[in-house]
Amino acid sequence: MFRIWAKEWKDNRMLKDMTVENDSDDTRTHKVFFALDEICCAFDLSKPIWLDMNIHEFKRHAKTRFGQDSFIDGIDFDFLEIQVIEED
């Protein structure tokens, strides 16, 4: 089982959160991208751009934050955080 927890934060308060599960035999990278697509659809967001900082942080900690720099559209929150919480 592969699970990602997504949280939308503003002023140190969590506005929204959701967990995405994936049982497929896809690669870890595909599972992350599919989960991010589902999160963006549920939160009505455009897909964030993976900056070098996000890639490095995610590889190192299985967690990253997407701020305004990662979105083409304006956002009404401080950042979107994704974190792998279960991985087989």
HELIX and SHEET records of a PDB file:
HELIX    1   1 ARG A   28  PHE A   43  1                                  16    
HELIX    2   2 ASP A   52  HIS A   61  1                                  10    
HELIX    3   3 GLN A   68  SER A   70  5                                   3    
SHEET    1   A 4 ARG A  13  ASN A  22  0                                        
SHEET    2   A 4 PHE A   2  LYS A  10 -1                                        
SHEET    3   A 4 PHE A  79  GLU A  86 -1                                        
SHEET    4   A 4 LYS A  63  PHE A  66 -1                                        
END                                                                             
